């Protein structure tokens, strides 16, 4: 159970309730943030407001809604930036760290059968992935010991990591689990 707090359509001090539908949700064309998806009513005026849990803890910032292109209001699918992501960016700003996105250097997809992960389809020549030994056909199953469920999740996690960071990537290659260390590059330097 979560609540959205704000002033939708100018109605001040409004609270709407709903449930968390998913966490770590990546959106098409936006692989930067692993959003919290909820069915809380988010409309103009409470977007940007707090998403809180039953104990009153702020768990996210309501950010956007999914629409069908015809309706401007809420259709029951809203997204919030998790507080840990907000704190990560805030900490980087305070300490003067770069806000550049991390870059691995692969194209991939979710596997169609078998184990969850991110299936490597292509490795960019000279990229951090290439330099670490990642290969086409590898299945990335974990980053820094945390499981990877799909390509969108991997992309969001890598991009939220600062360039120059060493990440431990666990893969499955020809049925064997292998661990690789990758020094992430900067996304802007490979585009």
Residue frames as a rotation matrix with the C-alpha (Angstrom) as fourth column:
UNK 1
0.584 0.811 0.000 0.00
0.811 -0.584 0.000 0.00
0.000 0.000 -1.000 0.00
UNK 2
-0.645 -0.759 -0.092 1.34
0.752 -0.651 0.104 3.43
-0.139 -0.002 0.990 -0.96
UNK 3
0.507 0.763 -0.401 0.03
0.673 -0.641 -0.369 6.99
-0.539 -0.083 -0.838 -0.99
UNK 4
-0.358 -0.531 0.768 0.66
0.837 -0.548 0.012 9.89
0.414 0.647 0.640 -3.37
UNK 5
0.181 0.333 -0.925 0.64
0.752 -0.653 -0.088 13.35
-0.634 -0.680 -0.369 -1.82
UNK 6
-0.837 -0.497 0.231 0.17
0.531 -0.630 0.568 16.55
-0.137 0.597 0.790 -3.79
UNK 7
-0.293 0.722 -0.627 -2.27
-0.170 -0.684 -0.709 18.93
-0.941 -0.102 0.324 -5.45
UNK 8
-0.693 0.024 0.720 -3.71
0.641 0.477 0.601 17.18
-0.329 0.878 -0.346 -8.52
UNK 9
-0.202 0.587 0.784 -5.42
0.779 -0.389 0.492 19.64
0.593 0.710 -0.379 -10.86
UNK 10
-0.504 -0.109 0.857 -4.97
-0.177 -0.958 -0.225 22.33
0.846 -0.265 0.463 -8.19
UNK 11
0.692 0.722 -0.011 -6.87
-0.170 0.177 0.969 20.50
0.702 -0.669 0.246 -5.43
UNK 12
-0.115 -0.873 0.475 -4.47
-0.705 -0.264 -0.658 21.23
0.699 -0.411 -0.585 -2.56
UNK 13
-0.540 -0.275 0.795 -3.43
-0.823 0.368 -0.432 18.71
-0.174 -0.888 -0.425 0.10
UNK 14
0.573 0.743 -0.345 -4.78
-0.807 0.584 -0.084 15.66
0.139 0.327 0.935 -1.71
UNK 15
-0.516 -0.651 0.557 -3.84
-0.684 0.704 0.191 12.07
-0.517 -0.282 -0.808 -0.87
UNK 16
0.487 0.609 -0.627 -4.54
-0.837 0.530 -0.134 9.13
0.251 0.590 0.768 -3.18
UNK 17
0.013 -0.418 0.908 -3.94
-0.676 0.666 0.316 5.47
-0.737 -0.618 -0.274 -2.33
UNK 18
0.662 0.183 -0.727 -2.91
-0.682 0.549 -0.484 2.41
0.310 0.816 0.488 -4.27
UNK 19
0.791 -0.422 0.444 -0.54
0.074 0.786 0.614 -0.52
-0.608 -0.453 0.653 -4.39
UNK 20
-0.149 -0.886 -0.439 2.95
-0.790 -0.161 0.592 -1.07
-0.595 0.435 -0.676 -5.72
UNK 21
0.859 0.491 -0.146 2.58
-0.457 0.606 -0.651 -3.11
-0.231 0.626 0.745 -8.90
UNK 22
0.716 -0.698 0.034 6.29
0.628 0.622 -0.468 -3.60
0.305 0.356 0.883 -9.63
UNK 23
0.695 -0.614 -0.373 9.72
-0.206 -0.667 0.716 -2.34
-0.689 -0.421 -0.590 -8.64
UNK 24
-0.345 -0.926 0.153 12.74
0.009 0.160 0.987 -1.92
-0.939 0.342 -0.046 -10.89
UNK 25
0.471 0.633 0.614 10.47
0.643 0.230 -0.730 -1.23
-0.603 0.739 -0.299 -13.85
UNK 26
-0.692 -0.657 -0.301 12.25
0.179 -0.560 0.809 0.12
-0.700 0.505 0.505 -16.92
UNK 27
0.424 0.869 -0.253 10.26
0.010 -0.284 -0.959 1.99
-0.906 0.404 -0.129 -19.52
UNK 28
0.400 -0.263 0.878 10.69
0.904 0.273 -0.330 1.82
-0.153 0.925 0.347 -23.28
UNK 29
0.310 -0.408 0.859 13.19
0.499 -0.699 -0.512 4.45
0.809 0.587 -0.014 -24.45
UNK 30
0.424 -0.225 0.877 14.15
-0.692 -0.705 0.154 5.25
0.584 -0.673 -0.455 -20.83
UNK 31
0.584 -0.276 -0.764 16.72
0.382 0.923 -0.042 2.81
0.716 -0.268 0.644 -19.49
UNK 32
-0.285 -0.759 0.586 18.10
-0.164 -0.563 -0.810 5.21
0.944 -0.327 0.036 -16.91
UNK 33
-0.553 0.168 0.816 15.89
-0.826 -0.241 -0.510 4.68
0.111 -0.956 0.272 -13.88
UNK 34
-0.780 0.359 -0.513 14.45
0.323 0.933 0.160 1.51
0.536 -0.041 -0.843 -12.35
UNK 35
-0.506 0.642 0.576 11.01
-0.616 -0.736 0.280 2.99
0.604 -0.213 0.768 -11.54
UNK 36
-0.851 0.495 0.174 8.47
0.136 0.528 -0.838 1.97
-0.507 -0.690 -0.517 -8.92
UNK 37
-0.730 0.684 -0.010 5.21
-0.127 -0.122 0.984 1.21
0.672 0.720 0.176 -10.73
UNK 38
-0.843 0.525 -0.116 1.97
0.242 0.178 -0.954 1.77
-0.480 -0.832 -0.277 -8.84
UNK 39
-0.372 0.799 0.473 -1.73
0.794 0.010 0.608 2.26
0.481 0.602 -0.638 -9.47
UNK 40
-0.232 0.207 -0.950 -1.83
0.681 -0.663 -0.311 5.42
-0.695 -0.719 0.012 -7.34
UNK 41
0.679 0.531 0.508 -3.64
0.735 -0.496 -0.463 8.28
0.007 0.687 -0.727 -9.10
UNK 42
-0.334 -0.794 -0.507 -0.89
0.561 -0.600 0.570 10.60
-0.757 -0.094 0.646 -10.37
UNK 43
0.528 0.567 0.632 -2.09
0.849 -0.381 -0.367 13.65
0.033 0.730 -0.682 -12.25
UNK 44
-0.201 -0.565 0.800 -0.80
0.426 -0.786 -0.448 17.13
0.882 0.251 0.398 -13.09
UNK 45
0.325 0.266 0.908 -0.22
-0.569 -0.712 0.412 18.72
0.756 -0.650 -0.080 -9.68
UNK 46
0.770 -0.174 0.614 0.89
-0.515 0.398 0.759 15.70
-0.377 -0.901 0.217 -7.68
UNK 47
0.743 -0.664 0.084 3.54
0.552 0.536 -0.639 14.55
0.379 0.521 0.764 -10.11
UNK 48
-0.108 -0.842 0.528 6.80
-0.026 -0.529 -0.848 15.44
0.994 -0.106 0.035 -8.38
UNK 49
0.309 0.303 0.901 5.25
-0.883 -0.261 0.391 14.78
0.354 -0.917 0.187 -4.98
UNK 50
-0.590 -0.605 0.534 6.04
-0.793 0.557 -0.245 12.09
-0.150 -0.568 -0.809 -2.47
UNK 51
0.289 0.550 -0.783 5.12
-0.394 0.814 0.427 8.43
0.873 0.185 0.452 -2.76
UNK 52
-0.414 -0.404 0.815 4.93
-0.891 0.000 -0.453 7.12
0.184 -0.915 -0.360 0.83
UNK 53
-0.590 0.184 -0.786 4.39
0.100 0.983 0.155 3.72
0.801 0.013 -0.598 2.40
UNK 54
0.386 0.867 -0.314 2.05
0.395 0.153 0.906 2.79
0.834 -0.474 -0.283 5.26
UNK 55
0.231 -0.387 -0.893 4.60
0.966 -0.020 0.259 3.88
-0.118 -0.922 0.369 7.85
UNK 56
0.918 0.200 -0.342 4.86
0.175 -0.979 -0.104 7.35
-0.356 0.036 -0.934 6.28
UNK 57
-0.075 -0.997 -0.026 8.34
0.224 -0.042 0.974 6.72
-0.972 0.067 0.226 4.82
UNK 58
0.519 0.156 -0.840 9.01
-0.701 -0.484 -0.523 8.41
-0.488 0.861 -0.142 1.50
UNK 59
0.213 -0.392 0.895 9.79
0.284 0.901 0.327 5.58
-0.935 0.185 0.304 -0.92
UNK 60
-0.393 -0.363 0.845 9.80
0.902 0.025 0.431 7.60
-0.177 0.931 0.318 -4.15
UNK 61
-0.544 0.236 -0.805 8.95
-0.205 -0.968 -0.145 10.72
-0.813 0.087 0.575 -6.09
UNK 62
0.310 0.752 0.582 5.92
0.543 0.363 -0.757 10.44
-0.780 0.551 -0.296 -8.38
UNK 63
-0.546 -0.749 -0.376 7.19
0.032 -0.467 0.884 11.26
-0.837 0.470 0.279 -11.82
UNK 64
-0.709 0.266 -0.654 5.02
-0.706 -0.255 0.661 10.17
0.010 0.930 0.368 -14.71
UNK 65
0.021 0.787 0.617 2.00
-0.370 0.579 -0.726 8.22
-0.929 -0.213 0.303 -15.85
UNK 66
-0.907 -0.158 0.391 1.25
0.264 0.509 0.819 5.93
-0.328 0.846 -0.420 -18.73
UNK 67
-0.112 0.892 -0.437 -1.48
-0.468 -0.435 -0.769 7.24
-0.877 0.119 0.467 -21.02
UNK 68
0.094 0.227 0.969 -3.11
0.667 0.709 -0.230 6.03
-0.739 0.668 -0.085 -24.18
UNK 69
-0.812 -0.473 0.343 -2.37
0.573 -0.528 0.627 9.29
-0.115 0.705 0.699 -26.01
UNK 70
-0.284 0.804 0.523 -5.99
0.417 -0.388 0.822 10.46
0.863 0.452 -0.225 -25.83
UNK 71
0.791 0.561 -0.245 -6.55
0.414 -0.195 0.889 10.89
0.451 -0.804 -0.386 -22.10
UNK 72
0.088 -0.782 0.617 -4.42
-0.275 -0.614 -0.740 13.42
0.958 -0.104 -0.269 -20.19
UNK 73
0.334 0.119 0.935 -5.29
-0.929 -0.124 0.348 12.07
0.157 -0.985 0.069 -16.75
UNK 74
-0.555 -0.610 0.565 -4.38
-0.766 0.641 -0.060 8.97
-0.326 -0.466 -0.823 -14.82
UNK 75
0.215 0.579 -0.786 -5.22
-0.761 0.604 0.237 5.54
0.612 0.547 0.571 -16.21
UNK 76
0.912 0.197 0.359 -3.96
-0.402 0.599 0.692 3.65
-0.079 -0.776 0.626 -13.17
UNK 77
0.610 -0.792 0.024 -0.36
0.783 0.598 -0.168 3.14
0.119 0.121 0.986 -14.24
UNK 78
0.916 -0.299 0.267 2.04
-0.324 -0.945 0.054 5.55
0.236 -0.136 -0.962 -12.55
UNK 79
0.422 -0.862 -0.282 5.78
0.674 0.506 -0.538 5.61
0.606 0.037 0.794 -12.01
UNK 80
0.972 -0.176 0.154 7.97
-0.234 -0.700 0.675 6.99
-0.011 -0.692 -0.722 -9.23
UNK 81
0.164 -0.979 -0.124 11.73
-0.289 0.073 -0.955 7.44
0.943 0.192 -0.271 -8.95
UNK 82
0.579 0.043 -0.814 12.92
0.634 0.605 0.482 5.39
0.513 -0.795 0.323 -5.94
UNK 83
0.975 -0.187 0.121 14.38
-0.221 -0.761 0.610 7.34
-0.022 -0.622 -0.783 -3.02
UNK 84
0.438 -0.877 0.196 17.65
0.387 0.381 0.840 5.40
-0.812 -0.292 0.506 -3.22
UNK 85
0.094 -0.353 0.931 18.12
0.986 -0.099 -0.137 6.71
0.141 0.930 0.338 -6.77
UNK 86
0.776 0.239 0.584 17.33
0.193 -0.971 0.140 10.25
0.601 0.005 -0.800 -5.61
UNK 87
0.873 -0.487 0.013 19.85
-0.123 -0.193 0.973 9.93
-0.472 -0.851 -0.229 -2.75
UNK 88
0.254 -0.803 0.538 22.49
0.813 0.479 0.331 8.55
-0.524 0.354 0.775 -5.13
UNK 89
0.208 -0.117 0.971 22.19
0.783 -0.575 -0.236 11.54
0.586 0.810 -0.028 -7.45
UNK 90
0.921 0.176 0.348 22.00
-0.053 -0.828 0.559 13.98
0.387 -0.533 -0.753 -4.54
UNK 91
0.706 -0.708 -0.005 25.15
0.239 0.231 0.943 12.52
-0.667 -0.667 0.333 -2.97
UNK 92
0.054 -0.685 0.726 26.98
0.991 0.126 0.046 12.85
-0.123 0.717 0.686 -6.28
UNK 93
0.488 0.186 0.853 25.93
0.429 -0.902 -0.050 16.49
0.760 0.390 -0.520 -6.55
UNK 94
0.992 -0.066 0.105 27.03
-0.123 -0.474 0.872 17.27
-0.008 -0.878 -0.478 -2.98
UNK 95
0.476 -0.862 0.172 30.43
0.296 0.341 0.892 15.60
-0.828 -0.374 0.417 -3.37
UNK 96
0.223 -0.375 -0.900 31.05
-0.718 -0.688 0.109 17.11
-0.660 0.622 -0.422 -6.80
UNK 97
-0.485 -0.359 0.797 31.08
0.167 0.857 0.488 13.73
-0.858 0.370 -0.355 -8.55
UNK 98
-0.908 0.116 -0.402 30.19
-0.418 -0.225 0.880 13.42
0.012 0.967 0.253 -12.20
UNK 99
-0.056 0.949 0.310 26.56
-0.504 0.241 -0.829 12.76
-0.862 -0.203 0.465 -13.11
UNK 100
-0.327 -0.130 -0.936 27.66
-0.930 0.221 0.294 11.02
0.169 0.966 -0.193 -16.30
UNK 101
0.727 0.638 0.252 26.07
-0.654 0.756 -0.029 7.67
-0.209 -0.144 0.967 -16.99
UNK 102
-0.218 -0.767 0.603 28.08
-0.435 0.630 0.644 4.47
-0.874 -0.122 -0.471 -16.86
UNK 103
0.469 0.270 -0.841 28.63
-0.883 0.158 -0.442 2.57
0.014 0.950 0.312 -20.11
UNK 104
0.294 -0.300 0.907 29.19
-0.209 0.906 0.367 -1.17
-0.933 -0.298 0.204 -20.57
UNK 105
-0.355 -0.449 -0.820 29.13
-0.841 -0.229 0.490 -1.45
-0.408 0.864 -0.297 -24.36
UNK 106
-0.909 0.125 0.399 26.69
0.240 0.938 0.252 -4.19
-0.342 0.325 -0.882 -25.29
UNK 107
-0.316 0.922 -0.224 23.41
-0.891 -0.208 0.404 -4.68
0.326 0.327 0.887 -27.07
UNK 108
-0.998 -0.053 0.016 21.24
-0.055 0.917 -0.396 -7.33
0.006 -0.396 -0.918 -25.53
UNK 109
-0.177 0.980 -0.092 17.82
-0.624 -0.039 0.780 -8.76
0.761 0.195 0.619 -24.93
UNK 110
0.019 0.291 0.957 15.90
-0.903 0.415 -0.108 -10.79
-0.428 -0.862 0.271 -22.42
UNK 111
-0.943 -0.332 -0.001 16.37
-0.305 0.866 0.397 -14.53
-0.131 0.375 -0.918 -22.94
UNK 112
-0.212 0.915 -0.344 13.33
-0.847 0.004 0.532 -16.22
0.488 0.404 0.774 -24.48
UNK 113
0.758 0.398 -0.516 13.83
-0.085 0.845 0.527 -19.48
0.646 -0.356 0.675 -22.59
UNK 114
0.076 -0.773 -0.630 15.84
0.680 0.502 -0.534 -20.71
0.729 -0.387 0.564 -19.65
UNK 115
-0.141 -0.293 -0.946 17.47
0.973 -0.218 -0.078 -18.64
-0.183 -0.931 0.316 -16.97
UNK 116
0.899 0.437 -0.030 16.70
0.433 -0.897 -0.086 -14.97
-0.065 0.065 -0.996 -16.35
UNK 117
-0.057 -0.922 -0.384 19.34
0.596 -0.340 0.728 -12.40
-0.801 -0.187 0.568 -17.21
UNK 118
0.602 0.119 -0.790 20.50
-0.472 -0.745 -0.472 -10.20
-0.645 0.656 -0.392 -20.07
UNK 119
0.492 -0.362 0.792 21.60
0.641 0.766 -0.048 -12.04
-0.589 0.531 0.609 -23.21
UNK 120
-0.092 -0.635 -0.767 24.51
-0.242 -0.733 0.636 -10.31
-0.966 0.245 -0.086 -24.98
UNK 121
0.773 0.430 0.466 23.74
0.373 0.284 -0.883 -9.91
-0.512 0.857 0.059 -28.70
UNK 122
0.577 -0.613 0.540 26.58
0.446 -0.317 -0.837 -7.57
0.684 0.724 0.090 -29.64
UNK 123
0.442 -0.554 -0.706 29.74
0.708 -0.267 0.653 -6.22
-0.550 -0.789 0.274 -27.99
UNK 124
0.996 -0.091 0.002 30.98
-0.076 -0.842 -0.534 -2.77
0.050 0.532 -0.845 -29.06
UNK 125
0.419 -0.908 -0.005 34.62
0.721 0.336 -0.606 -2.91
0.552 0.250 0.795 -30.19
UNK 126
-0.484 -0.774 0.409 36.95
0.301 -0.586 -0.752 -1.23
0.822 -0.241 0.516 -27.70
UNK 127
0.316 0.706 0.633 34.20
-0.458 -0.471 0.754 -0.84
0.831 -0.529 0.175 -25.10
UNK 128
-0.252 -0.356 0.900 34.55
-0.967 0.118 -0.225 -1.80
-0.026 -0.927 -0.374 -21.42
UNK 129
0.661 0.553 0.507 32.61
-0.521 0.825 -0.221 -4.99
-0.540 -0.118 0.833 -22.17
UNK 130
0.862 -0.395 -0.318 35.03
-0.142 0.415 -0.899 -5.84
0.487 0.820 0.301 -24.98
UNK 131
-0.026 -0.949 0.315 38.07
-0.662 -0.220 -0.717 -5.11
0.749 -0.227 -0.622 -22.80
UNK 132
-0.089 0.049 0.995 36.72
-0.948 0.301 -0.100 -7.32
-0.305 -0.952 0.019 -20.00
UNK 133
-0.944 -0.329 0.016 36.18
-0.302 0.886 0.351 -10.31
-0.130 0.327 -0.936 -22.27
UNK 134
-0.083 0.973 0.214 32.38
-0.234 0.190 -0.953 -10.27
-0.969 -0.129 0.212 -22.56
UNK 135
-0.967 -0.256 0.005 31.26
-0.079 0.317 0.945 -12.09
-0.243 0.913 -0.327 -25.72
UNK 136
-0.274 0.883 -0.380 28.18
-0.906 -0.105 0.410 -12.44
0.322 0.457 0.829 -27.87
UNK 137
0.088 0.427 -0.900 26.00
-0.117 0.902 0.416 -15.19
0.989 0.069 0.129 -26.44
UNK 138
-0.875 -0.372 -0.311 27.02
0.276 0.144 -0.950 -14.58
0.399 -0.917 -0.024 -22.81
UNK 139
0.291 0.957 0.004 24.13
0.426 -0.134 0.895 -14.40
0.857 -0.258 -0.447 -20.36
UNK 140
-0.711 -0.478 0.517 24.67
-0.190 -0.577 -0.794 -11.73
0.677 -0.663 0.319 -17.69
UNK 141
0.055 0.751 -0.658 23.03
0.526 0.539 0.658 -13.04
0.848 -0.383 -0.366 -14.52
UNK 142
0.659 0.152 -0.737 24.35
0.741 -0.300 0.601 -10.71
-0.130 -0.942 -0.310 -11.80
UNK 143
0.165 -0.621 0.766 26.06
0.183 -0.744 -0.642 -7.36
0.969 0.246 -0.009 -11.21
UNK 144
-0.507 -0.500 0.702 27.97
-0.594 -0.388 -0.705 -6.91
0.625 -0.774 -0.100 -7.96
UNK 145
-0.999 0.017 -0.048 26.33
0.043 0.785 -0.618 -10.06
0.027 -0.619 -0.785 -6.60
UNK 146
-0.359 0.928 -0.097 22.77
-0.345 -0.229 -0.911 -8.84
-0.867 -0.294 0.402 -7.23
UNK 147
-0.339 0.232 0.912 20.72
0.670 0.740 0.061 -10.87
-0.660 0.631 -0.407 -9.76
UNK 148
-0.747 0.145 -0.649 19.86
-0.525 -0.727 0.442 -9.36
-0.408 0.671 0.619 -13.15
UNK 149
-0.158 0.802 0.576 16.38
0.144 0.596 -0.790 -10.26
-0.977 -0.043 -0.210 -14.34
UNK 150
0.579 0.388 0.717 16.48
0.749 0.094 -0.656 -8.68
-0.322 0.917 -0.236 -17.81
UNK 151
-0.210 -0.723 0.658 18.18
0.928 -0.359 -0.098 -6.31
0.307 0.590 0.746 -20.22
UNK 152
0.347 0.398 0.849 16.23
0.184 -0.917 0.355 -3.20
0.920 0.033 -0.391 -19.17
UNK 153
0.993 -0.006 -0.119 17.18
0.119 -0.069 0.991 -3.76
-0.014 -0.998 -0.068 -15.54
UNK 154
0.246 -0.968 0.041 20.84
0.917 0.247 0.313 -4.23
-0.313 -0.039 0.949 -16.48
UNK 155
-0.129 -0.273 0.953 20.84
0.715 -0.692 -0.101 -1.04
0.687 0.669 0.284 -18.56
UNK 156
0.712 0.460 0.531 19.30
-0.020 -0.742 0.670 0.99
0.702 -0.487 -0.519 -15.72
UNK 157
0.898 -0.379 -0.222 21.77
0.316 0.205 0.926 -0.32
-0.306 -0.902 0.304 -13.15
UNK 158
0.011 -0.941 0.337 24.81
0.994 0.047 0.101 0.26
-0.111 0.334 0.936 -15.35
UNK 159
-0.028 0.005 1.000 23.76
0.541 -0.841 0.019 3.77
0.841 0.541 0.021 -16.32
UNK 160
0.870 0.365 0.332 23.20
-0.080 -0.560 0.825 4.74
0.487 -0.744 -0.458 -12.68
UNK 161
0.650 -0.726 -0.226 26.78
0.628 0.345 0.698 3.69
-0.428 -0.596 0.680 -11.87
UNK 162
0.691 -0.425 -0.584 29.54
-0.419 -0.895 0.155 6.27
-0.589 0.137 -0.797 -12.23
UNK 163
0.819 -0.516 -0.252 32.09
-0.101 0.303 -0.948 5.87
0.565 0.801 0.196 -15.03
UNK 164
-0.137 -0.966 0.217 35.37
-0.653 -0.077 -0.753 4.45
0.745 -0.245 -0.621 -13.73
UNK 165
0.176 0.281 0.943 33.60
-0.926 0.371 0.062 2.17
-0.333 -0.885 0.326 -11.26
UNK 166
-0.804 -0.403 -0.438 34.69
-0.505 0.850 0.146 -1.46
0.314 0.339 -0.887 -11.26
UNK 167
0.215 0.907 0.363 31.66
-0.959 0.266 -0.097 -3.76
-0.185 -0.327 0.927 -11.33
UNK 168
-0.799 -0.373 0.471 31.68
-0.341 0.927 0.155 -7.53
-0.495 -0.037 -0.868 -10.89
UNK 169
0.077 0.811 -0.580 29.61
-0.996 0.044 -0.072 -9.19
-0.033 0.584 0.811 -13.61
UNK 170
-0.495 -0.121 0.860 28.59
-0.245 0.969 -0.004 -12.84
-0.834 -0.213 -0.510 -13.38
UNK 171
-0.057 0.416 -0.908 27.83
-0.998 -0.058 0.036 -14.55
-0.037 0.908 0.418 -16.67
UNK 172
0.299 0.099 0.949 26.90
-0.044 0.995 -0.089 -17.95
-0.953 -0.015 0.302 -18.02
UNK 173
0.102 -0.353 -0.930 28.96
-0.985 -0.165 -0.046 -18.99
-0.137 0.921 -0.365 -21.04
UNK 174
-0.194 -0.115 -0.974 28.49
-0.557 0.831 0.013 -22.45
0.808 0.545 -0.225 -22.55
UNK 175
0.558 0.589 -0.584 26.78
0.126 0.636 0.761 -23.62
0.820 -0.498 0.280 -19.35
UNK 176
-0.088 -0.686 -0.722 29.60
0.936 0.191 -0.295 -22.46
0.340 -0.702 0.625 -17.07
UNK 177
0.926 0.368 -0.087 29.33
0.370 -0.836 0.405 -19.56
0.076 -0.407 -0.910 -14.62
UNK 178
-0.125 -0.972 0.198 32.19
0.910 -0.191 -0.367 -17.06
0.395 0.134 0.909 -14.95
UNK 179
0.654 0.263 -0.709 32.97
0.586 -0.769 0.255 -13.86
-0.479 -0.582 -0.657 -13.05
UNK 180
-0.043 -0.632 0.773 34.39
0.866 -0.410 -0.287 -10.79
0.499 0.657 0.565 -14.81
UNK 181
0.053 0.014 -0.999 35.43
0.636 -0.772 0.023 -7.37
-0.770 -0.636 -0.050 -13.52
UNK 182
0.093 0.084 0.992 34.56
0.921 -0.386 -0.053 -4.44
0.378 0.919 -0.113 -15.76
UNK 183
-0.601 -0.251 -0.759 35.68
0.492 -0.865 -0.103 -0.83
-0.630 -0.435 0.643 -15.43
UNK 184
0.381 0.868 0.318 32.70
0.826 -0.165 -0.540 1.15
-0.417 0.468 -0.780 -16.73
UNK 185
-0.717 -0.524 0.459 33.22
0.686 -0.647 0.334 3.86
0.122 0.554 0.823 -19.29
UNK 186
-0.558 0.542 -0.628 31.28
-0.080 -0.789 -0.609 7.10
-0.826 -0.290 0.484 -19.76
UNK 187
0.175 0.743 0.646 28.21
0.667 0.393 -0.633 6.82
-0.724 0.542 -0.426 -21.96
UNK 188
0.815 0.221 -0.536 28.88
-0.118 -0.841 -0.527 10.14
-0.568 0.493 -0.659 -23.71
UNK 189
-0.060 -0.939 -0.339 32.35
-0.722 -0.194 0.664 9.08
-0.690 0.285 -0.666 -24.86
UNK 190
-0.754 -0.199 0.626 30.99
0.155 0.872 0.464 6.13
-0.638 0.446 -0.627 -26.89
UNK 191
0.286 0.937 0.200 28.15
0.522 0.023 -0.852 7.82
-0.803 0.348 -0.483 -28.79
